[in-house]
Amino acid sequence: GAGVSQSPSNKVTEKGKDVELRCDPISGHTALYWYRQSLGQGLEFLIYFQGNSAPDKSGLPSDRFSAERTGGSVSTLTIQRTQQEDSAVYLCASSLAGPGAGHNEQFFGPGTRLTVL
Amino acid sequence: QKEVEQDPGPLSVPEGAIVSLNCTYSNSAFQYFMWYRQYSRKGPELLMYTYSSGNKEDGRFTAQVDKSSKYISLFIRDSQPSDSATYLCAMRGMRGGSNYKLTFGKGTLLTVNP
């Protein structure tokens, strides 16, 4: 079956512009996660959704970052007034169930490579 | 000090070699330990996971967890050029905010030369 998909695969933008990154999770997966992978920094957790609710936004770096999820499916990560330090690969993952379900594999999408000039 | 430390390498080995990758961590609440493989320009894919301490084997791959030392390892036997990738360790706890949030090492870039 189809895996996690993300769009666009690459995005180049100018400093100060807003960008929207999209994630389509695996069908039926209730939990969705966003991570950021910066050069030399590894993957960092940004936000977690259970259904359409985001009980944990603790990893969002600033109030310029926001995310939403609709219909328990597609999620959009929005970065306003982009800065050069926002340049990174933004990865989305989904899992079948939420916390407390034992091992709960997170399946990752291919990521969106964001470059802020 | 980061919660999870992983030598970024790069690591270059000849085909057929045994590869040893490892991570150390500081958070004693971590209970699930995972190894992901990430090919260039792709998302990470889960290779193996281990709950608590112990060993787990899957084909040419063996994962070891030593919670007393806060040290985890991944061994690759008879390494192949197709194993060339970045290997990421990841871990999480079982309670509260740590039971879904994966904490990753920076990844080790491995190249297996034919």
Chai-1 contact restraints between the chains, C-beta under 6 A:
chainA,res_idxA,chainB,res_idxB,connection_type,confidence,min_distance_angstrom,max_distance_angstrom,comment,restraint_id
A,G42,B,F104,contact,1.0,0.0,6.0,A-B,restraint_1
A,G42,B,K106,contact,1.0,0.0,6.0,A-B,restraint_2
A,L43,B,F104,contact,1.0,0.0,6.0,A-B,restraint_3
A,F45,B,K101,contact,1.0,0.0,6.0,A-B,restraint_4
A,Y48,B,Y100,contact,1.0,0.0,6.0,A-B,restraint_5
A,D56,B,G97,contact,1.0,0.0,6.0,A-B,restraint_6
A,L91,B,G43,contact,1.0,0.0,6.0,A-B,restraint_7
A,P99,B,N99,contact,1.0,0.0,6.0,A-B,restraint_8
A,P99,B,Y100,contact,1.0,0.0,6.0,A-B,restraint_9
A,H103,B,Y49,contact,1.0,0.0,6.0,A-B,restraint_10
A,E105,B,L46,contact,1.0,0.0,6.0,A-B,restraint_11
A,F108,B,G43,contact,1.0,0.0,6.0,A-B,restraint_12
A,F108,B,P44,contact,1.0,0.0,6.0,A-B,restraint_13
A,G109,B,G43,contact,1.0,0.0,6.0,A-B,restraint_14
A,P110,B,K42,contact,1.0,0.0,6.0,A-B,restraint_15
A,P110,B,G43,contact,1.0,0.0,6.0,A-B,restraint_16
A,G111,B,G43,contact,1.0,0.0,6.0,A-B,restraint_17
